[in-house]
Amino acid sequence: MGQEAAKHPQGHIIRQSPPFDADHIPDDAWMKDKVVIITGGASGFGLGMFRRWAVAQAVVGKTLPLSNLPGARAARHLSLGHGLMADINVAQGDRLVRDVKKATANSNLHFIHCDVTEWKSQVSLFREAAKLSPHGGIDTVVANAGIAAAKRTFEEPNDIDLADPPPPDMSILDVNLKGVVYTSYLALWYLPRNPGSSPADPSCVPAQVTRDRHLILMGSLASLMPIPGSALYGTSKHAVAGLYRNLRASSFMQGIRVNLICPYFVETPLLTAPARALLAGGVLCNEEDVVEAATRFAANPGIVGRAVSVGPRLKVKQDVKGEWHLVEGEDPGAEQRAIWEIYLHDLEDADVFQRRCLAMINRVTELRGWAGWAQDMVTALVYGIRSLWR
């Protein structure tokens, strides 16, 4: 850890863990008896995580067993203490939880109705989760709920010439942004109060950590690049990436670890008909690889402040310079990869403009010294007193 701190001082200050090791597979058994909230858990990634973390033994990767990925295992032995699926779809969510309960003989699985766009609904979710928890706390929160638009409503405005033109449909921002902000806000309160937990520590020994303080944010390919025709979806997912980058820089003060997952296009209910048509003939990401990425984060309390993108499974090979190249034919040195780290060194790799501006600002601060600090403190105090009398 000392060498990593020397190479990445900013990351050390915010207690960020070393770069994500795709070859290292944590022990899934560490998830045993953890209390987890998954929003949007009745379908897609959320349902995959719920099943993976609740089933005593799960075999993943039917088309290509994950044992063919570096260091992965095809079979997982896992016993999740309390899993809480939250979704707006009551009938489907309740049925799925009952099915998983029956399949696993685990009675500690629960469905809680939640409309993530409603603040009171999310408050009720977290309160109910804490009540159901055997130790009164929450270990992991997965802000997963999200929707996509089936039509290009924002890019093609209509009826603006009416006397009272209708506003754009904001449901995507309500679910994907406001809902995630609500979930994260509540997680920031509940996670540090998890009884028996300790502040997240990249140098921890997982076997010696019994409780967690973990927030997983679900981003998207749209968090990293534009997707034509999906302006509001892209805006919401860029915002989730922004939330991650800001929280990871401050959550260490509460001992919370925040991680981000950005999947490529996946065969889930979010993939609309137009998107499916545009992607026809191409390759998609596998849902089980997204669940694998989430499990690697969740089952290793030493991963702090890291982000990964999950794409299609590719046959690649790394050269002597560390660069990855696609392998099209047979090559004994090639390997299958689907999980890639993003924002690897962005805390250190600022562009020239930022470096110069920050250097000048820091130099001015040094020149002003304690006298400048005292002057600003008096100004702030006066401003505060005046604000009270307004």
N, C-alpha and C positions, 0 to 999 in steps of 0.2 A: 504494500500500500504506500510505502514511503517513496518508491520510485515513481509510482503513478501520481502522487501528490506533487512531486517535483516537476513532472512533465505537464500536468494539468492543474495549476494552482487554483483556478476559479472553480473547477469541479470539486476540488478538495474542500474549499471553503463551504460550499453548499452540500457537502457530503454526498456527492454524486459517485456512484460506483464506477469501476473501470469499464471499458467498452464491453458490450454484450458479447459473450462467447457462445456462438451458435453450436459449437461442438460439445458444450457442457450441458448435460441433462440433469436437472435437480431431482431429488427424491420426492416423488409425488406423495409419498406417505406423510410428508410434512403437513399436507393440507388436512389431515385428520383432525376432526373436532373444531375446525375453524368455522366461524359464522360469516356467511357471504351473502351480500345483496347483489342481485343482477337485475337491472332495469331492462325492459324490453326482452324478457326472458322466454316469451312464449313462441318465439320463432328465430330462425337464423342463428347468428353467433351466440346470442344469449341462451338459446335452447341447447346449443351444442356444448357450451360451458357447463350449464346446469347438469346435463346428462353425464358429461365427462367427470365432473367433480363429485357427482353423487353415486355413480355406479361403482360397485366394488371392484369390478374388473371390466375394462373397456378395451376393445381391439379397434384401432383406428387405421385408416389408410387401406381401403379395399383394392383400389386400382394400383396403388404403389405403397406397400407397407412402410410406415415411418421408420422401420428398422433399416430401410435403405437410405435414410437420411443420416448425416453424420452423427454418430453417438446416440441415436434415438432408439427407443424400444417399442416394439409392436404392442405389447401388452402392458397395461398400467394397473396397479393395485392401489385403490384409493377408497377412502371412507370419509366422506365429508360429514362433519357433525351436524350442522344446521344450514340448509340451503334455502334461501328465500327468493323465489321468482316473483318479480313485479311486472305487471303488464296491464294494459287497458282492456285486453281481450279476456274477459272473465271465463267464458265457456271453454276456450281453447287452453288457457293457462291452468284452470282447475283440472281439466281432463289430463293434461300432460303430467302434472304433478302426481296425480293419482296413479298414472301408468308407471312413472319412475319409482314411486313408493313401492308398488307391487313388484316391480322387477328387481328391486334392490333390498327389499325388506327393511328399508330405512324409513322410520316414521318421522324423522326430524327434517322433513322436506315440506315447505309451505308455499302456497300461492297467496299473494296479497294484491288486490286490485289497486292500481295506481295510474293516474293520469299525470304523466311527468310535467305537463304544462301548467298544472295547478299546484301552487305552493302548499296549500293545506293538505292535498293528497300526498305529496312527498313527505311532509312532516309526519303524517299518520303512518306512512310506510316505515320510516326510521324508528318511530316510537314503538310500533308493533314489533319490529325486528329486535329491538333491545329487550322487549318483554319476553319474546320467544327464546332469546339467547340464554343458554344455561348459566353463563357467567355474567350476563347483563351487558355485554358489549358486542361490537361489530369488528371483525378482523379485516375484511376486504369489501370494497364497494366497486362494482363495475358499472360505469355510466355508459350503457350500451344502447338504450332506446334511440331509435332514429327512423326517419321516413325519407322517401324520395318522391319527386314530382313525376307524374306520368305524362304531363304536357308542358310545353314551353310557354308557360303563362307569363313569366316575368319579362322574357326577352321580346314578347310580342304583345304589348299593351293593347287593350281594347276599351272602348266606350269612354275614352278620356274626353271626348267632345260632348258628352252629356252634361246637363245642367249640374248634376250631382254625381260625378264619376266615382266608381267604386275603387277602393284601395286594392293594392296587390294582395294576393293570398300569402299570408305570413305564417302559415301552419308549419312549413319546414323550419323556419327560424324558431318558432315556438317550441317545437319538439327537439330539434337537433342542437339548438343553442341555449334557449332559455331553460329547457328541461335539464340539459347537462350542467348548466350553471347552478340550478337549484340542487341537483344531486351532489355536485362537488361542494357546494356551500355547506350542506348538511353533513357531508362526510368530514369536512374540515373541523366540524364541532364534535362529532361522535368518535372519530378514530382516536384522537389523543386521549379520550376518556375511556378507552377500552381497558377494563380491569386486567391487570397482569401484563400489560404490554409495555414495551420499552421503546425509546426513540429508534427510528430506523438507522441501521449502521451497516455500511458496505463491507466492513471487516468482520461482521458477526459470523458465528458458527451456527448455521441453521439448526442443528440438532439441539442447541442450547437455547433457542428462541421458541417460546411456547405460544405467544400471541402476536398479532400483527397490527399494523396501521397502514393499510395499502389502498390506494385509489388508482384504478385502471381507467383511462379514458380511451374511448373508441373513436379513432379518427377515420381516415379514408385516403385513398389515392387522391381524392379531391382536397385533402389537407395540404398536398405537396405541389399540385399542378392544376391548371384550369381544365375543366371538362365542358366543352362548348354545349350550350343549351341547358346547362344546369347551374345558372348563376347563383341562385339562393342556396342550393345544396352546397356548392363550392364555398360560398361565403360562410355557411355554418360550419363546415368542416375545417376551413382555414382558421376560424375562430377557436375551434377545439384545440388545434395545434398551438395556437397562441396562448390558450389557457394553460396547456401543459407546460410550455416553455417558461411561462411566468410563475406557475405554482412550484415547479421543481426548483426555482431559484429562491423560494421563501419557505416552502413547507418543511424544510429541515428544522426550522425553529419550533415546529410543533411535533417534530419527530415522525412526520408522515412521509412515506415514499410514494411518488407519483410516477406512473409509467404510461406510455402511449403506444397504441397499436394502429397502424394504418394499412388496412387490407386493399388489395387490388379488386377488380370486379370479381364478384363471387356469385355462385348460383344460390341466391337467397331471394325472399320476397321483395327486397329492395331493388332488385334488378328489373327495371321496367321493360315493357315490350319494345319500345324504340331502342333502348340500350342493348337488348338481346339481338335485335336486328343488326345494329352497327357492329357488334362483336362476333357476328356469325363467321365461322371459319377460323376464329382465333383461339387462344387458350385462356382459360379462366383460373383464378385462384381456387384452391380447395378449402372448403369450410373447416375441415379438420386441421389444416395447417394454422388457421387463425386461432382455433381453440388450443392448439399446441403452443403457440406463442403466448397466449394468455396464461396457460398452465405453467410455462417456464417462468413467467413473471410471478405468478401467484405462489408457486411452490418454493421460491427462493427469496427469503427475506433480505438477502444481500444485494439484490438488484434494485438500485435506487436512481431515479431520474433518467431513465433510458427509454428510447423509442425505437420501434422496429416497423418495417414495412413488410407485408406478407404478400408475395406474388405467386405466379404460376411456378410449379416445380420445374426447375431448369437443370440441365446437365452442364456443369461449369468446371473450370479448372483455374487455379490461381498460379500466376507466374512468379518469378523471383522478386519482382517489385511489389507484389501484393495485389496486383490488379486481377480481376476476374474476367474470364473470357468464356463465351458460349462454345460448347463442344457439340458439333453436329454428327460426327461419326463415332466409332468405337475408340475409346481411350481409357486404358486401365487407371490412369491417374485422375479421371474425372469423377465428380460426385454430384449428387442431387441436392439442390438447395432451394428453399422457398422463403426463408426468413432472413431479412437483411437489416442491419442497423442503419438508422437515419439520425440526423442531427448529431453525428458522432463527436465532432470536436467544435461545434458551433460556439461554445462558450469561449474558446480560444481563437478561432479563426474569424475574427471580425474583418470587414473590408477596410481598405486604406482610409476612406473618409471617416469611418467611425473611430479608427485608431487615432488619427490626427486630431479629430475634434475632442475626444476624451482626454488625450494627452494635454491639449491646450487648456481644457477646463480644469484638469487636475493641477496644472502648473499655476493657474490663476489662484486656485484655492490655497496652494502652498504659499504664494506671495502674500495673500491677505492674512494668513496666519491666525493666531488666537484673537487678534484685535478684530478681524473681519468676522470671526465666529461670534464674538461677544456682541458686535453691532447687530448682526442678523438675529440673534436671540432676543435682544431688546425689542427689535422691530416686530418679531413674531409675538412677543408678550403684549406689546401695545395693541397690535392688531386683534389679538384674542380678547382683550379687555373691551375694546371698542365694539367688537361683534356682539358681546353680551348686552350692550346698552342700545343696540339698534332695534 
